[in-house]
Amino acid sequence: MIPYSCRGRSFCPSCEKKRSLLWAEWLREEVLEPVPHRHLVVTMPRLLRPLFRRRRELLLDLSQCGASALSEYMRRQVGADTRPGIVVSVASSGDLLQWHVHLHILMTDGAFSDDGTFHPLATWDGEALMRLFRERLLARLIEKHAISQELATKLMAWRHPGFSTHVAEPISADDTKALENLAGYVTRNPLSLQRLVYLDGQQAVIYKGLKHNPTLGRNFETMDPLEWLARMADHIPDPGKHRTHFYGYYANRVRGDRAAEEPGEGKVEEAPAKKRRCSPSWARLIAKVFHADPLTCRKCGGKLKIVAYLHDTIAIKQILDHLGLSPPEESKPPPDVHEVVRVPVDDGGREMEAP
């Protein structure tokens, strides 16, 4: 068997966990500014969710509408010439892996002016932010011919709009661990193997949720294996389509222009060689996932280091025997010896009758 890798397609939990950890480190070290940040969750009515399942290109418009609403909200609250740093992750799954598209947003708790000065935001109004997002999204869907003007008017007139915006507590710039955990959370894999049960004899799949589902009246769902595969495949991004986007002060172009304007960058011949970021080691990633350092000695607590790689089978066996770690040898009887019966054949390969 050959190990399977989803190549960053958000399919296998093992690959996605490693990618999420590496991405969270890179985001904290290379992108996020040393200012407070917040986590926001933006949702929409159930009536609109199937549109983004049938027309996947609208997921980018959804991300852009969320960033546009946040930028406009910051300009009204902080200043017209300011822009926040926004990282938007488009999530497509709910608690039971059903299609439930929504936005996870990691953004600065304020905005930056053109000179780089950070202006914190004193209070947040989730209701006003929700209205800005609703207006922009409905206008974009009408422009893309996804919904009619009549439907948009009805959605605007609903007493309970179905749109919501959750604003979490701020995270200080010094709490780097919380920032990394949040960055890993917003880009997490939709599938959890710990919540998956396969009943081989009954040809059924049970997926457990984290909380009680009021619609189903339970916290789990039972599906046919083919139905389960179809539901899981819904959350695999299309080739070449990203689910995480950067806007405002964190946009790729803005960060590139800001790096080019730093003092000393114009003299290339005098600039010191830029040190490459060290690649994350396997030991550090294991420590992040399992909260245990594999390079720490369990007896003395000292730091372990690799001194050699052993490939010789005899040497490995001698070391394991010395440490008492050799697996027990199972005494199995030798296999039965079968007599090989040769049948004579002619020149054409056909069997000949025995004389």
VEXLO-566248 format. One record per residue (C-alpha): residue in one letter; x, y, z. Coordinates in Angstrom, 2 decimals, decimal comma. Layout:
// residues N
+----+---------+---------+---------+
: aa :       x :       y :       z :
+----+---------+---------+---------+
:  A :       X :       Y :       Z :
...
+----+---------+---------+---------+
// end
This chain:
// residues 355
+----+---------+---------+---------+
: aa :       x :       y :       z :
+----+---------+---------+---------+
:  M :    0,00 :    0,00 :    0,00 :
:  I :    1,16 :    3,55 :   -0,71 :
:  P :    0,60 :    6,36 :    1,84 :
:  Y :   -2,05 :    8,76 :    0,59 :
:  S :   -1,56 :   12,52 :    0,69 :
:  C :   -4,27 :   14,99 :   -0,17 :
:  R :   -1,67 :   17,54 :   -1,35 :
:  G :   -3,25 :   20,35 :    0,65 :
:  R :   -6,77 :   19,75 :   -0,64 :
:  S :   -8,27 :   19,70 :    2,89 :
:  F :   -9,19 :   16,05 :    2,61 :
:  C :   -7,10 :   13,91 :    4,96 :
:  P :   -6,92 :   15,04 :    8,62 :
:  S :   -3,25 :   14,07 :    8,97 :
:  C :   -1,99 :   16,18 :    6,06 :
:  E :   -4,29 :   19,06 :    6,94 :
:  K :   -3,18 :   19,12 :   10,59 :
:  K :    0,46 :   19,50 :    9,60 :
:  R :   -0,35 :   22,12 :    6,99 :
:  S :   -2,47 :   24,04 :    9,50 :
:  L :    0,34 :   24,10 :   12,07 :
:  L :    2,91 :   25,29 :    9,54 :
:  W :    0,53 :   27,91 :    8,16 :
:  A :   -0,26 :   29,22 :   11,65 :
:  E :    3,45 :   29,63 :   12,40 :
:  W :    4,06 :   31,42 :    9,13 :
:  L :    1,05 :   33,70 :    9,67 :
:  R :    2,18 :   34,73 :   13,15 :
:  E :    5,82 :   35,30 :   12,17 :
:  E :    5,48 :   36,82 :    8,71 :
:  V :    2,04 :   38,43 :    8,39 :
:  L :    0,42 :   39,44 :   11,68 :
:  E :    1,43 :   42,77 :   13,14 :
:  P :    2,16 :   43,08 :   16,91 :
:  V :   -1,29 :   44,47 :   17,69 :
:  P :   -4,46 :   42,96 :   19,26 :
:  H :   -6,59 :   40,73 :   17,02 :
:  R :  -10,13 :   39,34 :   17,08 :
:  H :  -11,94 :   36,31 :   15,74 :
:  L :  -15,22 :   36,90 :   13,88 :
:  V :  -17,71 :   34,38 :   12,51 :
:  V :  -20,13 :   35,52 :    9,78 :
:  T :  -23,07 :   33,32 :    8,71 :
:  M :  -25,99 :   33,55 :    6,27 :
:  P :  -29,54 :   32,12 :    5,99 :
:  R :  -30,06 :   28,49 :    5,00 :
:  L :  -31,90 :   29,64 :    1,90 :
:  L :  -28,69 :   31,01 :    0,36 :
:  R :  -26,25 :   28,23 :    1,30 :
:  P :  -27,10 :   25,83 :   -1,59 :
:  L :  -26,16 :   28,58 :   -4,08 :
:  F :  -22,52 :   28,32 :   -3,08 :
:  R :  -22,63 :   24,53 :   -3,33 :
:  R :  -23,83 :   24,62 :   -6,93 :
:  R :  -21,71 :   27,61 :   -7,96 :
:  R :  -18,35 :   27,29 :   -6,24 :
:  E :  -17,00 :   30,45 :   -7,89 :
:  L :  -19,29 :   32,46 :   -5,58 :
:  L :  -17,16 :   31,47 :   -2,56 :
:  L :  -14,60 :   34,10 :   -3,57 :
:  D :  -17,37 :   36,71 :   -3,79 :
:  L :  -18,52 :   35,68 :   -0,31 :
:  S :  -15,01 :   36,27 :    1,04 :
:  Q :  -14,73 :   39,62 :   -0,69 :
:  C :  -18,09 :   40,79 :    0,65 :
:  G :  -17,07 :   39,93 :    4,20 :
:  A :  -13,79 :   41,83 :    3,88 :
:  S :  -15,51 :   44,79 :    2,24 :
:  A :  -18,06 :   45,02 :    5,05 :
:  L :  -15,33 :   44,94 :    7,70 :
:  S :  -13,26 :   47,58 :    5,92 :
:  E :  -16,25 :   49,90 :    5,60 :
:  Y :  -17,14 :   49,36 :    9,26 :
:  M :  -13,60 :   50,27 :   10,33 :
:  R :  -13,56 :   53,39 :    8,18 :
:  R :  -16,77 :   54,57 :    9,83 :
:  Q :  -15,56 :   53,84 :   13,34 :
:  V :  -11,83 :   54,65 :   13,22 :
:  G :  -11,20 :   56,92 :   10,24 :
:  A :  -11,80 :   57,25 :    6,53 :
:  D :   -8,12 :   56,83 :    5,66 :
:  T :   -7,52 :   53,65 :    7,65 :
:  R :   -7,66 :   49,97 :    6,78 :
:  P :   -7,59 :   46,87 :    8,99 :
:  G :   -5,61 :   43,70 :    8,50 :
:  I :   -8,02 :   40,92 :    7,50 :
:  V :   -7,52 :   37,17 :    7,01 :
:  V :  -10,68 :   35,40 :    5,76 :
:  S :  -11,10 :   31,62 :    5,76 :
:  V :  -14,14 :   30,21 :    3,96 :
:  A :  -15,54 :   27,23 :    5,88 :
:  S :  -18,03 :   24,93 :    4,19 :
:  S :  -18,98 :   22,35 :    6,84 :
:  G :  -21,19 :   22,29 :    9,88 :
:  D :  -20,92 :   20,21 :   13,03 :
:  L :  -22,20 :   17,05 :   11,28 :
:  L :  -20,26 :   17,71 :    8,07 :
:  Q :  -23,37 :   19,07 :    6,36 :
:  W :  -23,02 :   21,89 :    3,83 :
:  H :  -22,94 :   25,04 :    5,96 :
:  V :  -20,85 :   27,72 :    4,31 :
:  H :  -19,70 :   30,58 :    6,57 :
:  L :  -16,69 :   32,82 :    7,20 :
:  H :  -14,02 :   32,64 :    9,89 :
:  I :  -12,16 :   35,95 :   10,07 :
:  L :   -8,96 :   36,81 :   11,92 :
:  M :   -8,46 :   40,57 :   11,90 :
:  T :   -6,83 :   43,41 :   13,76 :
:  D :   -8,75 :   44,98 :   16,63 :
:  G :   -8,54 :   48,32 :   14,90 :
:  A :   -7,07 :   49,76 :   11,70 :
:  F :   -3,83 :   51,24 :   10,35 :
:  S :   -3,38 :   54,67 :    8,79 :
:  D :   -1,09 :   55,29 :    5,81 :
:  D :    1,90 :   56,08 :    8,03 :
:  G :    1,59 :   52,72 :    9,81 :
:  T :    0,00 :   54,06 :   13,01 :
:  F :   -2,44 :   51,63 :   14,59 :
:  H :   -5,79 :   53,00 :   15,80 :
:  P :   -7,60 :   50,56 :   18,14 :
:  L :  -11,36 :   50,16 :   18,03 :
:  A :  -13,05 :   50,81 :   21,37 :
:  T :  -16,32 :   48,89 :   20,86 :
:  W :  -17,85 :   46,56 :   18,28 :
:  D :  -21,43 :   46,62 :   16,98 :
:  G :  -22,23 :   43,18 :   15,59 :
:  E :  -25,67 :   44,27 :   14,37 :
:  A :  -24,26 :   47,11 :   12,23 :
:  L :  -21,58 :   44,82 :   10,86 :
:  M :  -24,20 :   42,22 :    9,96 :
:  R :  -26,25 :   44,77 :    8,01 :
:  L :  -23,20 :   45,89 :    6,02 :
:  F :  -22,37 :   42,30 :    5,13 :
:  R :  -25,98 :   41,52 :    4,16 :
:  E :  -26,23 :   44,52 :    1,85 :
:  R :  -23,00 :   43,71 :    0,05 :
:  L :  -23,67 :   39,99 :   -0,30 :
:  L :  -27,19 :   40,39 :   -1,66 :
:  A :  -26,03 :   43,05 :   -4,11 :
:  R :  -23,22 :   40,76 :   -5,30 :
:  L :  -25,57 :   37,80 :   -5,73 :
:  I :  -27,95 :   39,93 :   -7,80 :
:  E :  -25,02 :   41,12 :   -9,92 :
:  K :  -23,94 :   37,50 :  -10,51 :
:  H :  -27,54 :   36,51 :  -11,44 :
:  A :  -27,64 :   34,05 :   -8,53 :
:  I :  -30,84 :   35,47 :   -6,97 :
:  S :  -33,59 :   37,81 :   -8,09 :
:  Q :  -34,28 :   41,32 :   -6,87 :
:  E :  -37,59 :   40,12 :   -5,41 :
:  L :  -35,86 :   37,50 :   -3,26 :
:  A :  -33,30 :   40,03 :   -2,05 :
:  T :  -36,11 :   42,41 :   -1,06 :
:  K :  -37,81 :   39,65 :    0,93 :
:  L :  -34,57 :   38,76 :    2,72 :
:  M :  -34,04 :   42,41 :    3,66 :
:  A :  -37,57 :   42,58 :    5,08 :
:  W :  -37,33 :   39,47 :    7,27 :
:  R :  -37,84 :   40,09 :   10,96 :
:  H :  -35,18 :   37,49 :   11,73 :
:  P :  -32,69 :   38,09 :    8,90 :
:  G :  -30,81 :   34,79 :    9,18 :
:  F :  -27,51 :   36,66 :    8,89 :
:  S :  -25,35 :   36,83 :   12,01 :
:  T :  -21,97 :   38,13 :   13,12 :
:  H :  -20,18 :   36,83 :   16,20 :
:  V :  -17,34 :   38,96 :   17,59 :
:  A :  -15,07 :   37,15 :   20,04 :
:  E :  -12,89 :   38,63 :   22,77 :
:  P :   -9,65 :   40,36 :   21,73 :
:  I :   -6,32 :   38,53 :   21,76 :
:  S :   -3,33 :   40,57 :   22,86 :
:  A :   -0,23 :   40,81 :   20,71 :
:  D :    1,87 :   39,09 :   23,39 :
:  D :   -0,30 :   35,96 :   23,44 :
:  T :    1,41 :   34,27 :   20,49 :
:  K :    0,15 :   30,82 :   21,45 :
:  A :   -3,49 :   31,95 :   21,33 :
:  L :   -2,89 :   33,57 :   17,93 :
:  E :   -1,40 :   30,36 :   16,54 :
:  N :   -4,23 :   28,27 :   17,98 :
:  L :   -6,81 :   30,60 :   16,45 :
:  A :   -5,05 :   30,58 :   13,07 :
:  G :   -5,02 :   26,78 :   13,14 :
:  Y :   -8,67 :   26,68 :   14,15 :
:  V :   -9,95 :   28,83 :   11,28 :
:  T :   -8,16 :   26,61 :    8,74 :
:  R :   -8,88 :   23,26 :   10,41 :
:  N :   -9,93 :   20,15 :    8,54 :
:  P :  -13,73 :   19,67 :    8,44 :
:  L :  -13,42 :   15,94 :    9,17 :
:  S :  -12,55 :   14,47 :   12,59 :
:  L :  -11,64 :   10,78 :   12,70 :
:  Q :  -12,37 :   10,62 :   16,44 :
:  R :  -16,04 :   11,32 :   15,71 :
:  L :  -16,35 :    8,81 :   12,87 :
:  V :  -17,70 :    5,25 :   13,36 :
:  Y :  -18,09 :    2,71 :   10,56 :
:  L :  -20,40 :   -0,26 :   11,13 :
:  D :  -18,97 :   -2,83 :    8,74 :
:  G :  -21,67 :   -5,43 :    9,30 :
:  Q :  -24,51 :   -2,95 :    8,74 :
:  Q :  -22,85 :   -0,96 :    5,94 :
:  A :  -23,47 :    2,32 :    7,77 :
:  V :  -21,45 :    5,35 :    8,85 :
:  I :  -22,12 :    7,23 :   12,08 :
:  Y :  -20,71 :   10,72 :   12,50 :
:  K :  -20,98 :   12,30 :   15,95 :
:  G :  -21,39 :   16,00 :   16,53 :
:  L :  -20,00 :   18,13 :   19,32 :
:  K :  -23,39 :   19,45 :   20,37 :
:  H :  -27,08 :   18,65 :   20,13 :
:  N :  -28,59 :   19,39 :   16,72 :
:  P :  -32,05 :   20,94 :   17,23 :
:  T :  -33,18 :   20,04 :   13,70 :
:  L :  -32,33 :   16,33 :   13,98 :
:  G :  -33,04 :   16,07 :   17,70 :
:  R :  -29,73 :   14,29 :   18,35 :
:  N :  -25,98 :   14,83 :   18,19 :
:  F :  -25,16 :   12,27 :   15,49 :
:  E :  -26,20 :   11,27 :   11,99 :
:  T :  -26,28 :    7,84 :   10,31 :
:  M :  -25,58 :    7,59 :    6,59 :
:  D :  -25,02 :    5,08 :    3,84 :
:  P :  -21,30 :    4,79 :    2,93 :
:  L :  -21,88 :    6,27 :   -0,52 :
:  E :  -23,87 :    9,13 :    0,97 :
:  W :  -21,06 :    9,72 :    3,43 :
:  L :  -18,47 :    9,87 :    0,66 :
:  A :  -20,61 :   12,31 :   -1,31 :
:  R :  -21,06 :   14,54 :    1,73 :
:  M :  -17,35 :   14,48 :    2,51 :
:  A :  -16,39 :   15,22 :   -1,10 :
:  D :  -18,48 :   18,41 :   -1,01 :
:  H :  -15,83 :   20,04 :    1,19 :
:  I :  -12,82 :   19,33 :   -1,05 :
:  P :  -11,83 :   22,63 :   -2,71 :
:  D :  -11,70 :   22,77 :   -6,47 :
:  P :   -8,18 :   22,55 :   -7,97 :
:  G :   -6,39 :   25,88 :   -7,81 :
:  K :   -9,06 :   27,51 :   -5,63 :
:  H :   -7,98 :   28,89 :   -2,27 :
:  R :  -10,20 :   29,05 :    0,79 :
:  T :   -8,01 :   31,54 :    2,72 :
:  H :   -7,61 :   35,14 :    1,53 :
:  F :   -5,82 :   38,29 :    2,75 :
:  Y :   -7,32 :   41,77 :    2,58 :
:  G :   -6,64 :   45,33 :    3,71 :
:  Y :   -3,37 :   45,86 :    5,55 :
:  Y :   -2,58 :   42,13 :    5,21 :
:  A :   -3,17 :   41,93 :    1,44 :
:  N :   -0,27 :   40,46 :   -0,51 :
:  R :    0,25 :   43,59 :   -2,61 :
:  V :    0,12 :   45,89 :    0,43 :
:  R :    2,61 :   43,77 :    2,34 :
:  G :    4,92 :   43,69 :   -0,68 :
:  D :    4,80 :   47,48 :   -1,08 :
:  R :    5,39 :   47,94 :    2,64 :
:  A :    8,46 :   45,69 :    2,56 :
:  A :    9,87 :   47,59 :   -0,43 :
:  E :    9,49 :   50,94 :    1,37 :
:  E :   11,46 :   49,85 :    4,44 :
:  P :   14,68 :   51,89 :    4,92 :
:  G :   17,84 :   50,30 :    3,58 :
:  E :   16,10 :   48,16 :    0,98 :
:  G :   17,24 :   50,41 :   -1,88 :
:  K :   20,93 :   49,55 :   -1,48 :
:  V :   21,00 :   45,96 :   -2,50 :
:  E :   24,81 :   45,71 :   -2,45 :
:  E :   25,01 :   46,81 :    1,20 :
:  A :   22,03 :   44,83 :    2,45 :
:  P :   23,05 :   41,77 :    4,48 :
:  A :   22,05 :   38,37 :    3,23 :
:  K :   18,56 :   37,58 :    4,43 :
:  K :   18,51 :   34,57 :    6,67 :
:  R :   16,11 :   31,90 :    5,50 :
:  R :   13,48 :   30,78 :    7,91 :
:  C :   14,38 :   27,39 :    9,33 :
:  S :   12,13 :   24,58 :    8,19 :
:  P :   10,00 :   23,16 :   11,01 :
:  S :   11,29 :   19,89 :   12,37 :
:  W :    9,20 :   16,79 :   12,90 :
:  A :    9,87 :   16,91 :   16,64 :
:  R :    8,42 :   20,41 :   17,02 :
:  L :    5,30 :   19,49 :   15,07 :
:  I :    4,77 :   16,39 :   17,24 :
:  A :    5,13 :   18,55 :   20,34 :
:  K :    2,51 :   20,97 :   19,01 :
:  V :    0,00 :   18,22 :   18,22 :
:  F :    0,44 :   15,90 :   21,21 :
:  H :    1,83 :   18,44 :   23,74 :
:  A :    4,83 :   16,18 :   24,44 :
:  D :    8,40 :   16,77 :   23,27 :
:  P :    9,79 :   13,55 :   21,73 :
:  L :   13,35 :   14,87 :   22,19 :
:  T :   13,05 :   15,10 :   25,99 :
:  C :   14,36 :   12,15 :   28,00 :
:  R :   11,64 :   10,54 :   30,11 :
:  K :   14,13 :    9,55 :   32,84 :
:  C :   16,34 :   12,57 :   33,43 :
:  G :   14,42 :   15,26 :   31,55 :
:  G :   17,47 :   16,17 :   29,50 :
:  K :   17,55 :   17,08 :   25,83 :
:  L :   18,00 :   14,23 :   23,39 :
:  K :   19,94 :   14,60 :   20,17 :
:  I :   20,42 :   12,41 :   17,12 :
:  V :   23,96 :   10,99 :   16,99 :
:  A :   23,63 :    8,41 :   14,22 :
:  Y :   21,24 :    6,60 :   11,92 :
:  L :   21,33 :    2,81 :   12,05 :
:  H :   20,34 :    0,77 :    9,04 :
:  D :   22,06 :   -2,54 :    9,77 :
:  T :   19,54 :   -5,12 :   10,96 :
:  I :   22,07 :   -7,00 :   13,12 :
:  A :   23,21 :   -3,84 :   14,91 :
:  I :   19,63 :   -2,75 :   15,55 :
:  K :   18,79 :   -6,16 :   17,00 :
:  Q :   21,83 :   -6,09 :   19,31 :
:  I :   20,92 :   -2,66 :   20,65 :
:  L :   17,31 :   -3,66 :   21,27 :
:  D :   18,45 :   -6,85 :   23,02 :
:  H :   20,79 :   -4,84 :   25,25 :
:  L :   18,00 :   -2,44 :   26,22 :
:  G :   15,48 :   -5,23 :   26,69 :
:  L :   13,21 :   -3,81 :   24,01 :
:  S :   13,33 :   -6,65 :   21,51 :
:  P :    9,91 :   -7,99 :   20,54 :
:  P :    9,25 :  -11,56 :   21,69 :
:  E :   10,03 :  -14,14 :   19,08 :
:  E :    7,01 :  -16,20 :   18,23 :
:  S :    7,71 :  -19,92 :   17,90 :
:  K :    5,87 :  -20,94 :   14,79 :
:  P :    6,15 :  -24,38 :   13,18 :
:  P :    7,87 :  -24,39 :    9,81 :
:  P :    5,55 :  -24,26 :    6,83 :
:  D :    4,49 :  -27,51 :    5,22 :
:  V :    6,60 :  -28,71 :    2,33 :
:  H :    4,54 :  -29,34 :   -0,77 :
:  E :    5,82 :  -31,68 :   -3,44 :
:  V :    6,10 :  -30,04 :   -6,82 :
:  V :    4,38 :  -32,14 :   -9,50 :
:  R :    5,69 :  -31,49 :  -12,97 :
:  V :    3,39 :  -32,24 :  -15,92 :
:  P :    5,01 :  -32,92 :  -19,29 :
:  V :    4,03 :  -30,50 :  -22,07 :
:  D :    4,55 :  -30,52 :  -25,80 :
:  D :    6,17 :  -27,86 :  -27,96 :
:  G :    2,95 :  -25,83 :  -27,98 :
:  G :    2,70 :  -25,75 :  -24,18 :
:  R :   -0,19 :  -28,21 :  -24,01 :
:  E :   -0,20 :  -30,91 :  -21,33 :
:  M :    0,72 :  -34,39 :  -22,47 :
:  E :   -0,93 :  -37,51 :  -21,16 :
:  A :    1,29 :  -39,55 :  -18,85 :
:  P :    2,55 :  -42,76 :  -20,46 :
+----+---------+---------+---------+
// end
